[in-house]
Amino acid sequence: MTVLIVASFAAFAGAFLSACIGLGGGTLFIACLYLVFDPLVAIALHGVVQIVNNAARLIVFRQAAVGTIIRPFLVALLPAVALGWYLLGILDSIVLQGLLGAFILVSLTTPLLTRLTPGPRGWFGIGFGATLSSMLVGAADPALAPFFLGERFQRQQIIATKAACQLATHIPKVLLFAVLGMQTQEGFRYADHSGVLLAMIVAVVLGVVAGKRTKVNQALFRGLFRGVLFVLGLKLLVWDALRTGWS
């Protein structure tokens, strides 16, 4: 029962945050799942629920999606998924979490990334990095979000475009887990977790609806956006990487 409550609350909170301000929800969600599931199980379940979460946000905000970002992002998907799947079996994810946390904090102390206007090649590289992040730590937010901080993006553009990109990273990941599994080389048994998956999916839909109805002005939105990034960066670098390294 505790697992069901924690997972459902985390799913609702993550979906609400993502629908309201456009980022942070996926990372918050998987961080909570790590509390009640083995990391590989958490990544597998998180992927399924995030497919529903991102698809729902994309449907709701579809008119605002920026195709010039999504297309090169999709081109980077397959090579990044292949590399990520290989690394998932051999790399200590704590190292990557620390690097991502440091990258986020640096990005918030310099205007460099917010001034960048990546072209197709730039978004290909961003897509590659974000997909690797999704494969190895479960969420693409830390590698993707800093590039949406610039004034050129409106709230709904961020929500819709990031939803489309993140949806693309979760679909092949879930399929790989279902077909190949990881440690046992057998397909991950999603049916064994059908109860908690259903509860999380319902919570996600409710979170998206609630988040869409929450009105946030642009100035407050950008402040919240940066605040969430700062918290995520500290979590990845200090709580996940350094604390684990010291213990």
C-alpha positions in Angstrom: 0.0 0.0 0.0 2.9 2.4 0.8 4.4 1.7 -2.6 1.1 2.5 -4.3 0.6 5.7 -2.4 4.1 7.0 -3.0 4.1 6.1 -6.7 0.6 7.6 -7.3 1.4 10.8 -5.5 4.7 11.1 -7.4 3.0 10.5 -10.7 0.4 13.2 -10.0 3.0 15.8 -8.7 5.3 15.2 -11.7 2.5 15.5 -14.3 1.2 18.6 -12.6 4.6 20.2 -12.5 5.3 19.3 -16.2 1.9 20.6 -17.4 2.2 23.8 -15.3 5.8 24.9 -16.0 7.1 22.5 -18.6 10.0 20.7 -16.8 11.1 18.9 -13.7 8.2 16.6 -13.4 9.9 13.5 -14.9 12.9 13.9 -12.7 10.8 14.5 -9.6 8.8 11.4 -10.5 11.6 9.0 -11.0 13.5 10.3 -7.9 10.4 9.2 -5.9 10.2 5.9 -7.6 13.8 5.2 -6.6 12.6 5.3 -3.0 10.3 2.3 -3.4 11.7 0.4 -6.4 15.0 -1.1 -7.6 16.6 1.5 -10.0 16.1 -0.7 -13.1 12.5 -1.4 -12.2 12.0 2.3 -11.5 13.3 3.3 -15.0 11.2 0.6 -16.7 7.9 1.7 -14.9 8.8 5.4 -15.3 9.1 5.0 -19.0 5.6 3.6 -19.4 3.9 6.2 -17.3 5.9 9.0 -19.0 4.7 7.9 -22.4 1.1 8.6 -21.2 2.2 11.8 -19.4 4.0 13.3 -22.4 1.4 12.1 -24.9 -1.3 13.8 -22.9 0.6 17.1 -22.7 1.4 16.9 -26.4 -2.2 16.4 -27.3 -3.3 19.3 -25.0 -0.7 21.7 -26.2 -0.1 20.3 -29.7 -0.6 23.6 -31.5 2.4 25.1 -29.8 4.9 22.3 -30.7 8.0 23.6 -32.5 8.7 21.2 -35.4 12.1 22.7 -36.3 13.3 21.4 -32.9 11.5 18.1 -32.9 12.7 16.8 -36.3 16.5 16.9 -35.7 15.9 15.6 -32.2 14.2 12.5 -33.6 17.1 11.9 -36.0 19.4 11.6 -33.0 17.1 9.1 -31.3 18.2 5.7 -32.6 22.0 6.1 -32.2 21.6 7.5 -28.8 19.2 4.8 -27.7 21.7 2.1 -28.9 24.6 3.7 -27.1 22.5 4.3 -24.0 21.3 0.7 -23.8 24.9 -0.5 -24.0 26.1 1.9 -21.3 23.2 1.1 -19.1 24.6 -2.4 -18.5 28.2 -1.2 -17.7 28.2 2.4 -16.5 27.7 3.5 -12.9 24.9 6.0 -13.3 26.1 8.0 -10.2 28.9 9.4 -12.4 26.5 10.6 -15.0 24.1 12.1 -12.4 27.0 14.1 -11.0 28.0 15.4 -14.4 24.5 16.4 -15.3 24.0 18.2 -12.0 27.2 20.2 -12.5 26.1 21.0 -16.0 22.7 22.3 -14.9 24.2 24.5 -12.1 26.8 26.0 -14.5 24.1 26.7 -17.1 22.2 28.7 -14.5 25.2 30.9 -13.6 26.0 31.9 -17.2 23.8 33.3 -19.9 25.6 31.3 -22.6 23.0 28.5 -23.0 20.0 30.9 -22.9 21.5 33.0 -25.7 22.2 30.0 -27.9 19.9 29.5 -30.9 20.7 26.0 -32.0 20.2 25.0 -35.6 19.4 21.5 -36.8 22.8 20.2 -35.9 22.6 21.8 -32.5 19.3 20.2 -31.7 20.6 16.9 -33.1 23.4 17.0 -30.4 20.9 18.1 -27.7 18.6 15.2 -28.7 21.5 12.8 -28.5 22.5 14.0 -25.0 18.9 14.1 -23.7 18.2 10.6 -25.0 21.3 9.3 -23.3 20.1 11.0 -20.1 16.7 9.4 -20.4 18.3 5.9 -20.9 20.8 6.1 -18.1 19.1 8.1 -15.3 15.5 7.8 -16.4 14.8 11.5 -17.3 15.8 13.8 -20.2 14.9 17.0 -18.3 18.4 17.8 -16.9 20.1 17.7 -20.3 17.2 19.3 -22.3 15.7 21.9 -20.1 18.5 24.5 -20.0 18.1 25.1 -23.7 14.5 26.3 -23.2 15.4 29.1 -20.8 15.8 31.7 -23.4 13.2 34.5 -24.0 12.4 33.1 -27.5 10.2 30.3 -26.0 6.8 30.8 -24.6 5.4 28.5 -21.8 3.2 26.5 -24.1 5.9 26.0 -26.7 8.2 24.6 -24.0 5.6 22.3 -22.6 4.5 20.9 -26.1 8.0 20.7 -27.6 9.6 19.0 -24.6 6.7 16.6 -24.4 7.2 15.5 -28.0 10.9 15.1 -27.5 10.6 13.2 -24.2 7.9 11.0 -25.6 10.3 9.9 -28.3 12.9 8.9 -25.8 10.6 6.8 -23.7 9.0 4.6 -26.4 12.1 2.7 -27.6 13.3 2.4 -24.0 10.1 0.7 -22.9 10.2 -1.6 -25.9 13.8 -2.6 -25.2 12.9 -3.4 -21.6 9.8 -5.4 -22.7 11.7 -7.5 -25.3 15.2 -7.8 -23.9 15.1 -7.0 -20.2 18.4 -6.1 -18.6 20.1 -8.3 -15.9 18.3 -11.6 -16.7 18.2 -11.0 -20.5 14.4 -11.8 -20.3 11.7 -9.3 -21.1 10.7 -7.1 -18.2 7.4 -8.3 -16.8 5.2 -5.2 -16.9 2.1 -7.3 -16.2 3.5 -8.0 -12.7 3.2 -4.3 -11.9 -0.1 -3.7 -13.6 -1.8 -2.4 -10.5 0.7 0.3 -9.6 1.0 1.1 -13.3 -2.7 1.7 -13.7 -2.8 3.9 -10.5 0.1 6.0 -11.8 -1.4 6.4 -15.2 -4.7 7.6 -13.7 -2.7 10.0 -11.5 -0.8 11.3 -14.4 -3.9 12.2 -16.4 -5.4 14.0 -13.4 -2.1 15.9 -12.9 -2.0 17.0 -16.6 -5.6 18.3 -16.4 -4.9 20.1 -13.1 -1.6 21.6 -14.4 -3.2 22.9 -17.6 -5.8 24.7 -15.7 -3.2 26.5 -13.5 -2.5 29.9 -14.9 1.1 31.2 -14.5 2.3 34.6 -15.8 5.5 34.7 -17.9 7.7 36.3 -15.3 6.7 33.9 -12.5 6.9 31.0 -14.9 10.6 31.8 -15.8 11.4 32.2 -12.1 9.8 28.8 -11.3 11.6 27.3 -14.3 15.0 28.4 -13.1 14.2 27.5 -9.5 13.3 23.9 -10.4 16.4 23.6 -12.5 18.5 24.7 -9.6 16.9 22.2 -7.2 17.4 19.4 -9.7 21.0 20.3 -10.3 21.7 20.3 -6.5 19.9 16.9 -6.2 21.9 15.3 -8.9 25.2 16.6 -7.9 25.1 16.7 -4.1 22.4 14.3 -3.0 22.8 11.6 -5.6 26.4 11.7 -6.7 28.5 13.2 -3.9 26.5 11.7 -1.0 26.7 8.2 -2.6 30.4 8.6 -3.3 31.1 9.5 0.4 29.0 6.7 1.8 
